[in-house]
Amino acid sequence: MKKTIFMLGIVSAILAGCESDEKIESLSQENNTTNVAARRSCASDEVLKEQMAKDPELARRISDIEVFTQRKLNENFESRLVNGVIEIPIVVNVLYRTAAENISQAQIQSQIDVLNNDFNATNSDYNNVPTLFSNVKANVGIRFVLDQVVRKSTKKTSWGTRDAMKKSAQGGLSPISPTTKLNLWVCTIGGGILGYAQFPGGSSATDGVVIDSKYLGTTGTATYPYNLGRTATHEVGHWMNLRHIWGDATCGTDYCNDTPSHNTANYGTPAYPHYSTCTGNPVEMTMNYMDYVDDRAMFMFSADQKSRMLAIFQAGGPRYSFAQ
């Protein structure tokens, strides 16, 4: 099990993270790709680097958030509860060019259902967690409720990853109450990107999660092997301050002590056990939501990931406004 890197090196670890195996074309230009992504690709880390390059103060805020998070992990904090769990309202912003992209209410609700199952350990595959990790698999205890759906027709064939979909002035939809509601944009991203999220610390004007319409929920346009709603689970994990399980670097850190060191991302449906090439050759937690495996192959958060997510909702935390 890897040790948490604390304070020193926090920002440098973020900046040193390597890009995913698939080049993120949409960071620099729109891409009309409509085929199903060959492998899972999340642009959250790349978007964070872009944001830090534009906003020098963001690196400091990210570092401060990490210091706050680590301090809270050493305390016995209490979470704001609604019938036992934290409750997050979700605004779904649908940007569509075709009828298929104007996804149905049923498809949207299927995604809300997946989030509720995955974050409350009621997903049907939760018991598939191997015995090796059974003592650290976690019920995060966060409930998601659909607040409203906003729809807008557009002529854009793809939106890229520069947050244009979040800006009305650029043809998108500006976020609604982003300090108290999780905004989720559904659109064609392009470039083989399934989705991306903004980490805590970024501007409220662009805060939220973006999911390509082909990978949202479990029905309608949801496309195999990303048709079980786990792209949103993964991206909401980022929005709640989780890192990729391999730390976006060879044997990097995700700041969680109970997740084994991964030498890099895993794809598809890895056979268990899958051994890391990192120090000690631990069995990798490939079934963790923060890896890159197919939807059907990911089905758990760890206890330290749970604590890390809940910490940001505490007084003084970057998502505390959701707890007011």
C-alpha positions as CSV (number, residue, x, y, z in Angstrom):
1,M,0.0,0.0,0.0
2,K,1.4,3.4,-0.9
3,K,2.1,6.2,1.5
4,T,0.4,9.5,1.1
5,I,2.7,12.3,-0.2
6,F,1.9,15.3,2.0
7,M,2.4,19.0,1.3
8,L,5.8,18.9,-0.3
9,G,5.6,17.9,-3.9
10,I,1.8,18.2,-4.1
11,V,1.7,20.6,-7.0
12,S,4.8,19.2,-8.7
13,A,3.2,15.8,-8.7
14,I,0.2,17.2,-10.5
15,L,2.4,19.0,-13.0
16,A,4.6,16.1,-13.7
17,G,1.8,13.7,-14.4
18,C,2.0,12.1,-17.8
19,E,-0.7,12.3,-20.4
20,S,-2.9,9.3,-21.2
21,D,-1.9,6.9,-23.9
22,E,-4.3,8.5,-26.3
23,K,-3.4,12.1,-27.3
24,I,-6.0,14.6,-26.3
25,E,-6.6,16.2,-29.6
26,S,-9.6,18.2,-28.4
27,L,-7.5,20.3,-26.0
28,S,-6.3,22.3,-29.0
29,Q,-9.1,21.9,-31.6
30,E,-12.5,20.5,-32.2
31,N,-12.7,17.0,-33.5
32,N,-15.7,15.5,-35.3
33,T,-15.0,12.0,-34.2
34,T,-18.3,10.2,-33.6
35,N,-17.0,6.6,-33.3
36,V,-17.0,4.9,-29.9
37,A,-13.8,5.5,-28.1
38,A,-11.3,2.6,-28.4
39,R,-10.2,3.0,-24.8
40,R,-11.4,5.1,-21.8
41,S,-10.0,8.6,-21.9
42,C,-10.7,11.2,-19.3
43,A,-9.3,14.7,-19.8
44,S,-9.6,15.9,-16.2
45,D,-5.9,16.0,-15.4
46,E,-5.0,17.6,-18.7
47,V,-7.7,20.3,-18.2
48,L,-6.4,21.0,-14.7
49,K,-2.9,21.6,-16.2
50,E,-4.4,23.9,-18.7
51,Q,-6.3,25.8,-16.0
52,M,-3.2,26.2,-13.9
53,A,-1.2,27.5,-16.8
54,K,-3.8,30.3,-17.2
55,D,-4.3,30.9,-13.5
56,P,-1.1,30.9,-11.5
57,E,-3.1,31.1,-8.2
58,L,-4.9,27.8,-9.0
59,A,-1.8,25.8,-8.1
60,R,-1.7,27.4,-4.7
61,R,-5.4,26.8,-4.1
62,I,-4.9,23.1,-5.1
63,S,-2.0,22.8,-2.7
64,D,-4.1,24.5,0.1
65,I,-7.0,22.1,-0.6
66,E,-4.6,19.2,-0.3
67,V,-3.3,20.4,3.0
68,F,-6.8,21.0,4.3
69,T,-7.9,17.5,3.1
70,Q,-5.0,15.8,4.8
71,R,-5.7,17.7,8.1
72,K,-9.3,16.6,8.0
73,L,-8.4,13.0,7.3
74,N,-6.6,13.1,10.7
75,E,-9.7,14.4,12.5
76,N,-13.0,12.7,13.4
77,F,-15.2,15.0,11.4
78,E,-19.0,14.7,11.0
79,S,-20.7,15.1,7.6
80,R,-23.9,17.0,6.9
81,L,-26.5,14.3,6.5
82,V,-30.0,14.1,4.9
83,N,-31.5,10.9,6.2
84,G,-28.0,9.5,6.7
85,V,-26.2,10.7,3.6
86,I,-24.9,13.9,2.0
87,E,-27.3,15.1,-0.7
88,I,-26.2,16.7,-3.9
89,P,-28.7,18.3,-6.4
90,I,-27.7,17.9,-10.0
91,V,-28.5,20.2,-12.9
92,V,-28.2,18.4,-16.3
93,N,-27.3,20.7,-19.2
94,V,-28.0,19.0,-22.5
95,L,-26.5,20.5,-25.7
96,Y,-27.6,18.7,-28.8
97,R,-27.3,18.9,-32.6
98,T,-29.2,15.7,-33.5
99,A,-32.3,14.1,-32.1
100,A,-30.1,11.3,-30.6
101,E,-27.9,13.8,-28.8
102,N,-31.1,15.3,-27.2
103,I,-31.1,12.4,-24.7
104,S,-34.3,11.3,-23.0
105,Q,-35.3,12.0,-19.5
106,A,-35.2,8.2,-18.9
107,Q,-31.5,8.1,-19.9
108,I,-30.7,11.0,-17.6
109,Q,-32.6,9.3,-14.7
110,S,-30.7,6.1,-15.4
111,Q,-27.4,8.0,-14.8
112,I,-28.7,9.5,-11.5
113,D,-29.7,6.0,-10.5
114,V,-26.1,4.7,-11.2
115,L,-24.5,7.5,-9.2
116,N,-26.8,6.7,-6.3
117,N,-26.0,3.0,-6.5
118,D,-22.2,3.4,-6.9
119,F,-21.8,6.0,-4.2
120,N,-24.0,4.0,-1.7
121,A,-22.6,0.6,-2.4
122,T,-25.9,-0.7,-3.7
123,N,-24.5,-1.4,-7.2
124,S,-25.3,-5.0,-8.2
125,D,-21.6,-5.8,-8.8
126,Y,-20.3,-4.4,-5.4
127,N,-19.9,-8.0,-4.1
128,N,-17.6,-8.8,-6.9
129,V,-14.8,-6.9,-5.1
130,P,-12.1,-9.5,-4.4
131,T,-11.4,-10.7,-0.9
132,L,-8.1,-9.0,-0.9
133,F,-9.9,-5.6,-1.0
134,S,-13.0,-6.5,0.9
135,N,-11.8,-4.8,4.1
136,V,-11.4,-1.4,2.3
137,K,-14.3,-1.3,-0.1
138,A,-16.5,1.6,1.0
139,N,-20.1,2.9,1.0
140,V,-19.4,6.6,0.4
141,G,-22.9,7.7,1.5
142,I,-23.7,10.5,-0.9
143,R,-27.1,10.9,-2.5
144,F,-27.8,12.6,-5.8
145,V,-31.1,14.2,-6.8
146,L,-32.1,15.5,-10.2
147,D,-32.7,19.2,-9.7
148,Q,-33.5,20.2,-13.3
149,V,-32.7,19.5,-17.0
150,V,-31.9,22.4,-19.3
151,R,-31.8,21.7,-23.1
152,K,-30.3,23.8,-25.9
153,S,-30.1,23.1,-29.6
154,T,-26.7,23.8,-31.2
155,K,-25.0,23.5,-34.6
156,K,-21.7,22.5,-33.1
157,T,-20.5,19.0,-34.0
158,S,-18.1,18.8,-31.0
159,W,-17.2,20.9,-28.0
160,G,-13.6,19.9,-27.1
161,T,-12.3,20.3,-23.6
162,R,-11.9,24.1,-23.2
163,D,-15.2,24.6,-21.3
164,A,-17.0,26.2,-24.2
165,M,-20.1,24.1,-23.4
166,K,-20.2,25.9,-20.0
167,K,-20.4,29.4,-21.4
168,S,-23.5,30.9,-22.9
169,A,-21.4,33.4,-24.8
170,Q,-19.8,30.6,-26.7
171,G,-23.0,28.8,-27.5
172,G,-23.1,26.6,-24.4
173,L,-25.1,26.8,-21.2
174,S,-23.7,28.7,-18.2
175,P,-23.8,26.8,-14.9
176,I,-26.8,27.2,-12.6
177,S,-26.0,27.8,-8.9
178,P,-22.6,26.1,-9.2
179,T,-21.8,26.6,-5.5
180,T,-24.8,24.6,-4.3
181,K,-25.6,22.4,-7.3
182,L,-23.5,20.0,-9.3
183,N,-23.8,21.0,-13.0
184,L,-23.4,18.1,-15.5
185,W,-23.1,19.0,-19.2
186,V,-24.1,16.3,-21.7
187,C,-22.7,17.0,-25.2
188,T,-20.5,15.6,-27.9
189,I,-16.9,16.2,-26.7
190,G,-14.9,14.8,-29.5
191,G,-11.3,13.5,-29.7
192,G,-12.2,10.2,-28.1
193,I,-12.8,11.8,-24.7
194,L,-15.6,10.2,-22.6
195,G,-15.7,13.0,-20.0
196,Y,-13.9,15.3,-17.7
197,A,-14.4,17.1,-14.5
198,Q,-13.2,20.3,-12.7
199,F,-11.3,19.6,-9.5
200,P,-12.1,21.6,-6.4
201,G,-10.4,24.9,-6.4
202,G,-11.3,26.0,-9.9
203,S,-13.6,28.8,-10.9
204,S,-17.3,28.4,-10.1
205,A,-18.0,29.8,-13.6
206,T,-16.8,26.5,-15.1
207,D,-17.4,24.1,-12.2
208,G,-18.9,20.7,-12.8
209,V,-18.7,17.6,-14.9
210,V,-18.9,17.0,-18.7
211,I,-20.0,13.7,-20.2
212,D,-20.2,12.8,-23.8
213,S,-23.8,11.8,-24.7
214,K,-22.7,8.4,-25.9
215,Y,-21.4,7.5,-22.4
216,L,-24.1,8.7,-20.1
217,G,-26.4,6.4,-18.2
218,T,-27.5,2.9,-19.1
219,T,-30.0,3.3,-21.9
220,G,-30.7,5.4,-25.0
221,T,-27.4,6.4,-26.6
222,A,-25.2,4.8,-23.9
223,T,-22.7,2.8,-25.9
224,Y,-20.8,-0.4,-25.0
225,P,-18.4,-0.9,-23.3
226,Y,-19.1,2.4,-21.5
227,N,-22.9,1.9,-21.2
228,L,-23.2,1.3,-17.4
229,G,-22.9,5.0,-16.3
230,R,-19.5,4.6,-14.8
231,T,-18.0,7.5,-16.8
232,A,-20.0,9.9,-14.6
233,T,-19.1,8.0,-11.5
234,H,-15.4,8.4,-12.4
235,E,-15.8,12.1,-13.2
236,V,-17.8,12.9,-10.1
237,G,-15.0,11.2,-8.2
238,H,-12.7,13.8,-9.7
239,W,-15.1,16.6,-8.8
240,M,-14.9,15.4,-5.3
241,N,-11.1,15.6,-5.3
242,L,-10.1,12.0,-6.2
243,R,-7.2,11.4,-8.5
244,H,-6.6,8.7,-11.0
245,I,-5.6,5.6,-9.1
246,W,-2.1,5.6,-10.8
247,G,-1.6,9.2,-10.0
248,D,-1.2,10.3,-13.6
249,A,2.5,9.3,-13.4
250,T,4.4,6.0,-13.4
251,C,3.7,4.6,-9.9
252,G,2.4,8.0,-8.9
253,T,0.2,8.8,-5.9
254,D,-3.6,9.3,-5.6
255,Y,-3.1,10.4,-2.0
256,C,-4.9,7.4,-0.6
257,N,-3.1,4.8,1.6
258,D,-5.3,1.9,0.9
259,T,-5.1,1.8,-2.9
260,P,-2.1,-0.2,-4.2
261,S,0.5,1.6,-6.5
262,H,-0.4,1.3,-10.1
263,N,2.4,1.7,-12.7
264,T,-0.1,3.1,-15.2
265,A,-3.8,3.0,-16.2
266,N,-5.5,-0.2,-16.9
267,Y,-8.0,-0.7,-19.8
268,G,-10.6,-3.2,-20.9
269,T,-11.4,-6.0,-18.4
270,P,-8.1,-7.1,-16.7
271,A,-7.9,-10.6,-15.4
272,Y,-7.6,-10.8,-11.6
273,P,-5.0,-10.7,-10.0
274,H,-3.2,-8.0,-12.1
275,Y,0.2,-7.2,-10.6
276,S,1.8,-3.8,-10.6
277,T,5.4,-3.3,-11.6
278,C,5.8,-0.7,-8.8
279,T,7.8,-1.4,-5.6
280,G,6.6,-4.6,-4.0
281,N,4.6,-5.7,-7.1
282,P,1.2,-5.3,-5.4
283,V,-2.0,-6.6,-6.8
284,E,-3.6,-3.6,-8.5
285,M,-7.1,-2.4,-7.6
286,T,-8.2,-2.5,-11.2
287,M,-11.9,-2.6,-10.2
288,N,-11.6,0.9,-8.7
289,Y,-13.8,3.6,-10.3
290,M,-10.7,5.8,-10.7
291,D,-8.9,3.4,-13.1
292,Y,-9.6,3.4,-16.9
293,V,-11.1,-0.1,-17.2
294,D,-14.4,-0.7,-19.0
295,D,-17.7,0.1,-17.1
296,R,-18.4,-3.6,-16.3
297,A,-14.9,-4.0,-14.8
298,M,-15.1,-1.1,-12.2
299,F,-17.3,-1.3,-9.1
300,M,-15.7,0.1,-5.9
301,F,-14.3,3.1,-4.0
302,S,-11.9,2.5,-1.2
303,A,-12.3,3.7,2.4
304,D,-9.6,6.3,2.0
305,Q,-11.2,7.6,-1.2
306,K,-14.4,7.9,0.8
307,S,-12.7,9.9,3.5
308,R,-11.1,12.1,1.0
309,M,-14.4,12.9,-0.7
310,L,-16.3,13.6,2.5
311,A,-13.5,15.9,3.7
312,I,-14.1,18.6,1.1
313,F,-17.7,19.1,2.4
314,Q,-16.5,20.0,5.9
315,A,-16.4,23.6,7.2
316,G,-13.5,25.4,5.4
317,G,-13.5,22.8,2.6
318,P,-13.8,23.7,-1.1
319,R,-17.3,22.2,-1.4
320,Y,-18.6,23.3,2.0
321,S,-21.2,25.5,0.3
322,F,-23.1,22.3,-0.6
323,A,-23.5,21.6,3.0
324,Q,-25.2,24.9,4.0
